[in-house]
């Protein structure tokens, strides 16, 4: 009896379908900010210490960034699919179905991660040669990525588990898990790269091994919280037909959502290839700048992670006006943050880049990028918030199209044209324009679509096949 009471109380506390929206957004986003800061700090720490090894090692790490980001984005797509179906089941007050969907989402993640990691491991050499890696950088890339792929299961499964935990309205535990794992990673990185005491110097392999150890920690903690505290997964073998139905529901969201998340790192990979024509120092500078840029986008990423559970639960409950207001608040917060970060970069960009760059030329080039692109980050914020909203509503094709328009209609073409006729500075200007134009288009369409959906005032039938009524 006590167990049942505890479960009900936890769910009531995490409800997102009533109460003032700004405090709810803050309750979800603020812990996520600290969690994401911790995770992104790992990339910055890796960049800092690998940069001490030399420009070739730093360039190698820059080549790996879009690939590792793409795979992490695929994992986030699985998490988005799980979060979407689970949050809407909770909003529709169907907790038994939410538990079944959460469990099957994790089983699906296990199957997929084994396949993807095996394919990735055996295609390291040809992939990075295609991206423009030189004979100097390729050995370092192979050393890093072989370990990275081996540790991949410990990346994907916790991402899905944390997304499920957030879908019930709890952002505090996922953020703590992210923070703790990042602390482990950061503490181990310099020791494993340069060696300490009985630990030998492992160079760039040390960065990958420290990441693997931190992922194992995340794996254990995320599954523990999902099973014991939130009681949102169950340890039993599902019926085959039920599992198939769950997989269809999750993949219907996860595949377009994952593809949409992959679009951005794929775009970065293409632009990295374009920039490789300017030399290793420019590639290294671009890698430094995009890592700092990713760090600057953390609050907007936290908003995109928060809008999913809010929109999903309220859409499931039929509260469409709350979805519209939540999205509008997130847009305003993106605008305010972008203005703030532009000012910070204007004053301190050279300080940040000098800490991470392998030499002065790399630092100066990275500073130019940040000064040009900083003010345009609001557009990118609009894109990721809008995409997350549509994913949570079961409209993942729309979510995917937002990323595709930004990257393949604007980001890559403008960068390519600039590289043909001008120097790398104009490539950065093209990136800034792509952010602003895509953000304006996406935000306008999103609000118009949501207002039209509210006017139609139809409440979907949340049957066992949860997503059958949510076609794209």
Residue pairs with C-beta under 8 A, 6 or more apart in sequence:
7 231
10 170
10 229
10 230
11 90
11 95
11 168
13 169
14 168
14 169
14 170
15 169
15 313
16 24
16 91
16 169
16 309
16 310
16 313
16 314
17 91
17 313
17 314
17 317
17 319
17 322
21 310
21 322
21 325
21 326
21 329
22 329
24 310
25 303
25 306
25 307
25 310
25 326
25 329
25 330
25 333
27 171
28 166
28 169
28 171
28 302
28 305
28 306
28 309
28 310
29 171
29 299
29 302
29 303
29 305
29 306
30 302
31 171
31 172
31 174
31 175
31 176
32 166
32 171
32 174
32 175
32 301
32 302
32 305
32 306
33 298
33 299
33 302
34 175
34 179
35 174
35 175
35 176
35 177
35 178
35 179
36 178
36 298
36 301
36 302
36 305
37 295
37 298
38 178
38 179
38 181
38 182
38 183
39 178
39 181
39 182
40 291
40 294
40 295
40 298
41 182
41 186
41 295
42 182
42 185
42 186
42 189
42 211
42 214
43 65
43 291
43 294
43 295
44 291
44 292
44 295
44 356
45 185
45 186
45 189
45 190
46 61
46 189
46 207
46 211
47 58
47 61
47 287
47 288
47 291
47 356
48 355
48 356
49 189
49 190
49 193
49 194
49 207
50 57
50 58
50 61
50 193
50 204
50 207
51 57
51 58
51 284
51 288
51 356
51 357
51 358
52 194
52 358
53 193
53 203
53 204
54 358
55 280
55 281
55 284
55 358
55 359
55 362
56 136
56 137
56 140
56 280
57 137
57 140
57 203
57 204
58 284
58 287
58 288
58 358
58 362
59 137
59 280
59 283
59 284
59 287
60 133
60 137
60 138
60 140
60 141
60 144
60 204
61 140
61 144
61 204
61 207
61 287
62 272
62 283
62 284
62 286
62 287
62 288
63 128
63 131
63 132
63 133
63 137
63 141
63 272
63 283
63 287
64 128
64 141
64 144
64 145
64 148
65 265
65 268
65 272
65 287
65 290
65 291
66 265
66 266
66 268
66 269
66 272
67 127
67 128
67 145
67 265
67 269
68 145
68 148
69 264
69 265
69 268
70 262
70 265
70 266
70 269
71 116
71 120
71 152
71 155
72 155
72 159
73 258
73 261
73 262
73 264
73 265
74 116
74 156
74 258
74 261
74 262
75 109
75 113
75 155
75 156
75 159
75 160
75 258
76 159
76 163
76 257
76 258
76 261
77 254
77 255
77 256
77 257
77 258
77 259
77 260
77 261
77 262
78 105
78 108
78 109
78 112
78 156
78 159
78 160
78 163
78 250
78 254
78 258
79 159
79 160
79 162
79 163
79 164
80 163
80 253
80 254
80 257
80 258
80 261
80 308
80 388
80 391
80 392
80 396
81 105
81 249
81 250
81 251
81 252
81 253
81 254
81 255
81 257
81 258
81 391
81 396
82 101
82 102
82 105
82 106
82 160
82 163
82 164
82 167
82 250
82 254
83 163
83 164
83 166
83 167
83 308
83 309
83 312
83 392
84 167
84 253
84 257
84 308
84 312
84 391
84 392
84 393
84 394
84 396
85 101
85 105
85 246
85 249
85 250
85 253
85 466
85 467
86 98
86 101
86 102
86 105
86 164
86 167
86 168
86 232
86 312
87 167
87 168
87 308
87 309
87 312
87 313
87 316
87 392
88 312
88 313
88 315
88 316
88 392
88 394
88 462
88 466
89 95
89 97
89 98
89 101
89 316
89 462
89 466
90 98
90 167
90 168
90 312
90 313
90 316
91 312
91 313
91 314
91 315
91 316
91 317
92 316
92 317
92 462
93 317
94 462
97 464
97 466
98 167
98 168
98 232
99 231
99 232
99 233
99 234
100 234
100 238
100 242
100 246
101 246
101 249
101 250
101 466
102 164
102 167
102 226
102 232
102 233
103 233
103 234
103 236
103 238
104 238
104 242
104 243
104 246
104 247
104 250
105 160
105 164
105 246
105 250
106 157
106 160
106 161
106 164
106 226
106 233
107 238
107 243
108 246
108 247
108 250
108 251
109 156
109 157
109 160
110 153
110 157
112 156
113 152
113 153
113 156
113 157
114 153
116 152
116 156
117 149
117 150
117 152
117 153
120 145
120 149
120 152
121 145
121 146
121 149
121 150
124 141
124 142
124 145
124 146
124 149
125 138
125 142
128 138
128 141
128 142
128 145
129 138
131 269
131 272
131 273
131 276
132 272
132 273
132 276
133 141
134 280
136 280
137 280
140 203
140 204
143 203
143 204
143 205
143 208
144 204
144 205
144 207
144 208
145 208
146 208
147 205
147 208
147 209
147 211
147 212
148 208
148 211
148 212
150 212
151 208
151 211
151 212
151 215
151 216
153 219
154 212
154 215
154 216
154 218
154 219
155 215
155 218
157 219
157 222
157 223
158 177
158 215
158 218
158 219
158 221
158 222
158 223
161 222
161 223
161 225
161 226
161 233
162 174
162 177
162 178
162 222
163 174
164 226
164 230
164 232
164 233
165 173
165 174
165 222
165 225
165 226
165 230
165 232
166 174
166 305
166 306
166 308
166 309
167 308
167 309
167 312
168 230
168 232
168 309
169 309
169 313
170 230
171 305
171 306
173 225
173 229
173 230
174 222
174 225
177 218
177 221
177 222
177 225
178 218
180 217
180 221
181 214
181 215
181 217
181 218
181 221
182 214
184 210
184 213
184 214
184 217
185 210
185 211
185 213
185 214
188 209
188 210
188 213
188 214
189 206
189 207
189 210
190 196
191 199
191 206
191 210
192 199
192 202
192 205
192 206
192 207
192 209
192 210
193 201
193 202
193 203
193 204
193 206
193 207
193 210
194 201
194 206
195 201
195 202
202 209
223 233
226 232
226 233
227 233
227 235
238 246
245 464
245 465
248 467
249 465
249 466
249 467
252 394
252 396
252 467
253 391
253 394
253 396
253 467
254 396
255 396
256 391
256 396
256 397
256 399
256 400
256 472
257 387
257 391
257 396
257 399
257 400
259 400
260 387
260 391
260 396
260 399
260 400
260 401
260 402
260 403
260 404
261 403
263 400
263 403
263 404
263 406
263 407
263 408
264 403
264 406
264 407
266 407
267 406
267 407
267 408
267 411
267 412
268 290
270 412
270 415
271 286
271 411
271 412
271 415
271 427
271 431
272 283
272 286
272 287
274 415
274 416
274 419
274 427
275 282
275 283
275 286
275 419
275 424
275 427
276 282
276 283
277 419
278 423
278 424
281 359
281 361
281 362
281 365
282 365
282 424
284 357
284 358
284 362
285 353
285 357
285 361
285 362
285 363
285 364
285 365
285 366
285 369
286 365
286 366
286 369
288 353
288 356
288 357
288 362
288 363
288 366
289 353
289 365
289 366
289 369
289 370
289 373
291 356
292 349
292 352
292 353
292 356
292 366
292 370
293 369
293 370
293 373
293 377
296 341
296 345
296 374
296 377
297 377
297 380
297 381
297 384
299 333
299 337
300 333
300 334
300 337
300 338
300 377
300 380
300 381
300 384
300 385
301 384
303 330
303 333
303 334
303 381
303 385
304 330
304 381
304 384
304 385
304 387
304 388
305 388
306 330
307 326
307 327
307 330
307 385
307 388
307 389
307 392
308 388
308 389
308 391
308 392
309 392
310 322
310 323
310 326
311 323
311 326
311 327
311 388
311 389
311 392
311 393
312 392
312 393
314 320
314 322
314 323
314 326
315 323
315 392
315 393
316 462
318 459
320 450
320 453
320 454
320 457
321 454
323 389
323 393
323 450
324 447
324 450
324 451
324 454
327 385
327 386
327 389
327 446
327 447
327 450
328 447
330 385
331 381
331 382
331 385
331 443
334 378
334 381
334 382
334 385
335 378
335 381
337 378
337 381
338 374
338 375
338 376
338 377
338 378
338 381
339 375
339 378
341 374
341 377
342 374
342 375
342 377
345 352
345 370
345 371
345 374
346 371
346 374
349 367
349 370
349 371
349 374
350 363
350 364
350 367
352 370
353 362
353 363
353 364
353 366
353 367
353 370
354 360
354 363
356 363
356 366
357 363
357 366
365 424
368 425
368 428
369 428
372 425
372 428
372 429
372 431
372 432
373 428
373 431
373 432
373 435
375 432
376 431
376 432
376 433
376 435
376 436
376 439
377 435
378 435
378 436
378 439
379 434
379 435
379 436
379 437
379 438
379 439
379 440
380 406
380 435
380 438
380 439
381 439
382 438
382 439
382 440
382 442
382 443
383 402
383 403
383 406
383 438
383 439
383 442
386 399
386 402
386 442
386 443
386 445
386 446
387 398
387 399
387 400
387 402
387 403
387 442
388 399
389 399
389 446
389 450
390 396
390 398
390 399
390 402
390 446
391 399
393 470
394 467
394 470
394 471
394 472
395 470
395 472
396 472
397 472
398 449
398 472
402 438
402 442
405 438
405 441
405 442
406 434
406 435
406 438
406 442
407 434
409 438
410 433
410 434
410 437
410 438
411 430
411 431
411 434
411 435
411 438
414 430
414 431
414 433
414 434
415 427
415 430
415 431
415 434
417 430
418 426
418 427
418 429
418 430
419 426
419 427
460 469
460 470
461 469
462 469
463 469
